[in-house]
């Protein structure tokens, strides 16, 4: 499930979608992915724990390749170094509703939602002395957090989406659920995060959700909703937690050991459950496919001591046919194949708070937050003085700090700058298309305008 075998996953989607039909019809009636069933019964402590880990596994599936690609490839810093049309469409901001990556991501995300729904519905009824109330609460909190994460990503990717909040046992369970508005989708995210925070432990597990994970995602949610005071409040709670700190030097953070003090929440891989993302970045001479290549402008910025500083570690160079070739090195542990997928980390919380404070006119405090991230990278302090200067400096800092993570495209969309920076002036293209197969399968599902 973790490998980048797009055709197999797509074939699975088509197979699952084609199972629902009736004898009186000549044509197959595929089932929308938000209606695919999850029949794993939760009856005791073991099955409750297993089902919860299964939700992490499903979130891990879409964060390993498809979601990061949808975050960095539409931006200006990475190009697709190949000929596969599904990647070229994303690179060129010309998506179609039958794009394989879009279909896979949507499928994986609703599978994760259904897994979370299964835990939320099943765990409260488990009566097993090996599952004490505190652990029940933790498993439920994790499920609420993971469902919030998925719906947040669905919202910023597609706009309002169908909100499925109970387990899907059959096709009929998921029928008739129309798309919610983006505001309602984000309201559901907030409700889930609020519930998660009350249930999760106040611990420091970085690859499973805890209270700080919920607070960090809530800070991001409020930022996207332009709720500046709330974004500042929740980012401050995470920054003020002594279990998290910016790791110096940056290279220590970027090469592991993972679960560093900068990581608030990450998805863990191992040699037996490998992250193959490195394969897409490394040149063939190093065993990779070199599908994603930093563009010259991004290479120059990262290598500039006054801009990238120690974040030049995101790049590496090798000699191929007598020439130096630069490649992305965020996923740098090809031998171990255990690079994590970063979801929430402390540098983002500083930049969230910087932006929220700048929007509220707290310029001195905003500048201090921005410079905390710059100091960690070993670059000179920013001298931005006005609100506009600060906001642009923060935007540019995020571009460098999260260069190869699932960030740049969504940043430029949420700030309304995708047209100015990327030339994507048709705002209908600022959200992704609903997959074609699901539109065919569900007459209640409406396509985003422009597709």
N, C-alpha and C positions, 0 to 999 in steps of 0.2 A: 504493500500500500504506500510505502514511503518513497518508492523509486519514481523517477521521472519518466514513466511509461505512459504517455498521454493517450495513446490509442487504446491501450488496455482499459484504462479508466473510463474512457469515452464509451468503449464497447460495453462495459459494465452498466453504465448509465442507461444506454439504449436498451440493454437486456432487461434491466429492472423496470424501465418505463414501459416496456412492451408486454409485461405479464398480464395487465388488466384488459380483458376483452370479453365480449359477450358473443354467444353463438349466432345471434340475429344480426350481427354487423359483419360486413365484409372486410373492414379495415381495422387494424389494431388500434386500441385506444391507450396510449402510453400514460403512465401515472406520473404526475408532477413530483419532483423530488421531495417537496414538503409533505407529501402524502406517503412516502416510503415507510414501511412499518419497522418497528423495533420490538422484537418479540422476546428480548432477554428478560426473563423473570427475575425479580429481586425478592428473595425469600428469606435470606439469612445474612449474617455478617460478611461471609465470603463473597456472595453474589453482589451485595451492596458495594463493597470495596472494588470488586472487579468492574462493575458497571460504571463507577466513577472514574476509574483509570481509563475505561473505554472512551469516556467523553474527552479526556485529555488527548487520547490517541487520535480522535477525530479532529480536534482542533489542530493538533500537530500536523495532520495530513494537509490541511489547507495553508498552514503557515510555512511548510517546508519549501514550497516552490511557488504555487499559484498566487498567493496573497502578496508576498514580497515583490514578485514580478509586476503585479498590477499597481504596486506602490512606487517602484523606482523606474520602470521602463518607459512609462508615458512622460517622464520628466526629461530634463535636458542633459543629464550627466552620464547616462548609460545608453549604449546602443546594442541592438541585437546583431550579433555577428554570424548570421546564418540566413537560411532561405525559407524556414518554416513559416507559413502564412499566419498561423495563430499568434506568433510572437511579433511578426512584422506589423500586424494590425495594431497591436498594443503600442509598439514603438512609434508608429506613425499617427497615433490617435485616430484610427479609422476602424473602430471595432464594428463587428457585425454580430447579429444575434445567434449565429451558429458557430461563434468562436469556441474552440475546444477548451481553452483555459477558462473562459467565462463559465462555460457549462460545468466544468470540473469544480471550480471554486464554489459555485452556487450549490452543487450537489453535496460537496463535502461539508459546507456550512450548515445546510439543513439536516444532514445526518448528525452533525454535532448537536444541533438544537434538539433533535429528537432524542438523542442519548441523554441530554440534560433533563429533558421533560420526563424521561423514564425514571431517572434518579429522584427528581422532585416528587413524582407521584408515588414511587414505590418505597422509598426509604422510611417515611414516617410510619408505615404499617408493619415494618419488620419488628418482630418480637423475639430477640435473640440475646441471651445474657452476654454473648461475646461482642455485642454491639452496644456499648453504653451510650447514654444520651449525649454526652459530649462529642463522641465520634459521629453519632447521627447528625448532630448539628453541623459538624465540620463538613461531612459529605454533602449535606444539603447546601451549605454555604458555597462549597466549591461548584456545585451544579448551577446555582444561581449566578455566580460570578462568570462561569464559562458561557452560560446562555447570554448574559449581558455582553460579554466580549464579542460573541458571534453576531448578535443583533446590532451592536454598534458598528461592526465592520460591514454588515449587510447594509445598514443605513447610509454610511458614508460612501459605499460603493454604488448602490442602486437607488438610493432615496428611500421612500417608504416601501416596506415589504410586507408580505403576509405574516402576521404574528400568530404562530402556532404555539400554544402554551400548554398543551396536553399531549400525552404520548399518542403517536399514530399507530394503531393496531391494524388498520385496513385502509384501503383507498377512501372509503366513505368518511373516515374520521377527518380527513384533510380537505374535503370538498367544501366549496362555498365560502372559503376564507379569502376575502378580497384584500387587496393591498391596503395597508394603513398609510397614513401620511407620515412624512419624516418626523414631524413633531411627535406623533403618537408612538412611532418606533423608538425615538429617543426617550420618551416618557417611560416606555417599558424597560429600557436599559437602566434608567434611573431607579425604577422600582426594584429591579433585580439586584442592583448594586446596593441599595439601601438594605434589602433583606440579607444579602450576602454579608455585609459588614456586621450585622447583628449576630450572625451565626458563626463566622469564621474565627479561628483563634488569633490572638495577638502574638504571633510568632514570627519567625524570620526564615521560613522555608521559601526558597526562591524559585523552585520549580513546581510548587503547588500553591494555590491561592491562600492568602492570609488577609487580615484586615488591611494591611498596607497596600496589597494588590488592588483591593476594591477602591480604596481612597485614591490611588494613582490613576486608575481608569476613570474614576469619577472626575478627577481634575481635568483629564483630557476631554471627557464628555462635555463638561461645562465650557471648556475653551471652544469647542466646536459650536456650541450653542450661544457663544458670545455672552455668557454669564460670568463676567470678569471677576466679580467679588467671590463667587463660589469657586471658580477655578483657582484663585489665589489661596483661598482657605484650605482646600484639599491638597494642593501642592505643598503648602506649608506644613501640613500634618506629616507628609511623607518625608520632606526635607528635614524636619525636626526630629525624626526618628533616628536615634543614634545607631541603629543597625544598618543604616545605609550611608554611604559616602562616595564622593567622586574618587575614582581610583587613579593614582598617579604612580608612574607615568601611564599614559594612555595605552602604550603597547602591552602593559601587564593586563589591562582589561580586554584587549582585542585578541589575545592569544590564549586565554585561560590560565590557570584553572578556572573553569566556569563556575557559576554560582558565586561570583565575586560580590563584594559589598556594594558595587554600583547597580547590580541587577535587582530589580524589584520583582519582576516576573518573567521567566523564560520557559521555553519548552525544550526539554532535555532529550537528546539522542544518545546512543551508545554504539559501540562497534557491532552489537547484534541487532540494533534498531537504528540503522545508520542514517545520517543526514547526508544526502548526495548533492547538496547545493554547491559545495566546492567544485564539483565536476563541471558545473555550468560556467564557472569563472576561470578555472585553470586552463592554460594552453595545452594543446595535445602533447607537446614535448614533456609535460609534467603529468600526463595521464588524464587530462580533462578534455572537454569539448569546446571550451572558449566561446560559449554561446553569448555571454554578456561581457561587454568590453567597455571600460571607462573611456569617455571621449577625451580628446586632448585638453579641452577647457577644464574639465574636472580634474584631470591629472595635474595640470598647472596649479590649480587652486590648492589641491591637497599637498602638493610638494612645496608650496610657498610657505616659508617659515613664519610669515606674518599672518597667514590665513589658516593653513592646515596644521602647522606645528607638528606635534608628535602624531597627529592623525594621518600623517603620510604613511603610517604603518598599515593603513587600509589598502595600500598599493604594494606590489612587489614587481620585480623585473627579472626576466630571464633572457638568455640569448637564443634566438632561433634563426637559423640560416645566416649567422653572422650579424644579425641586427638585434638591438635591445627591444623587447616586447614587454609592455607594462600591463598588468592584469590586476583585478580586484582580489583583495586578500582578507576580507572580513571573515570568510570561511576558510581558515588557514590550516586546519588540522586534518588534511586529507588522509594521512596514515591511520589516524584513530577514527575518523569519520564521526566524531561526536560533537561537532559544532552545534551550539544551541540555536534556536530561533528566538531572537530577542523580541519581547513584546512590550515590556515597560522597564525603563531604567531611569536612574536618578537624574542624569543630565537632562532628560526631557522634562522632568518636574521643575528644574531650575528655569528652563526656557519657557515652560508654560507659565510659571509665576512671573517671569520677566515680562512676557507679553501681556498678561492680565494686568500687571501693575502699570505698564506703559499706557494701556487703554484707559486706565483710571487716573492718569496724570501723576502717578507716583514714579517720577522719572529717575530720581536718585536710587531708589530701591530696585527699580527695574534694571538699571545699569549695573548695579552690584551683582544681581543674579546672572546677567549676561556675562560679566567678567569672571564670575566663578567658574563657568564652563570654559571660557577662554584661558584662564590661568591653568586649569587642569591640562589643557592641550599645549601649554607653553607658548602661547601667542600673546602679543601685547594687548593691554587693556583697550577696549573700545572707548572712543572719545565722543560717541554720539551724544548730542545735546538736546535735540528736540524730540518730541514724540514720534514724528515721522521718521527721523533718522534712526531712532531706537528700534522702531518696528521693522525697518528694512534691515538693520544690523542683526536683529533676532532671526528674521527670515533667512538671511544669508548664513547665519551660524547653524541653523537647523539643517540647511542644505549640506554643509560640511559634516556636521556631527552625525547625521543619519544618512550618509551618502548612498549606502547600498542596502538600506533597510526600507520597510514599507511605509514611507513617509512623504516624499517630495510631492508626488502628484496630489495627494489628499490635502497637503498644506496649501498648495496653490489654488485648489478648488475652494476650500473653506474660507480663504481670504479673498476670493474673487479675483485672483491675479493670474489664473491660468491663461487668460487671453493675452494679457500684457507680456508675460514672461515666455509662454510657450507658443503663442499665436493661435491657440484653440479658442477662437472667438465665438463659436456656436455653443452657447451655454447648455444646449440640450445634450452635448457630448461630454459634459462634465460628470455625468453619471453613466454607468455601464448599461448595456441592454439586458433585458430579461432573456434567458436562454430560449431559443426558438422551440425546442422540444416541449418545454413547460407551457408555453403559450398554446401550442397545438393541443396539449393534454387537458388544459383547464381553461374553459371559456370565461371564467371569472377573473382570470389573471390578465392585467392590462400592461402593454408594452410602454416603456418610457418613450416620450415624444422624440421624434428625430431618427428612430430606428425602424 
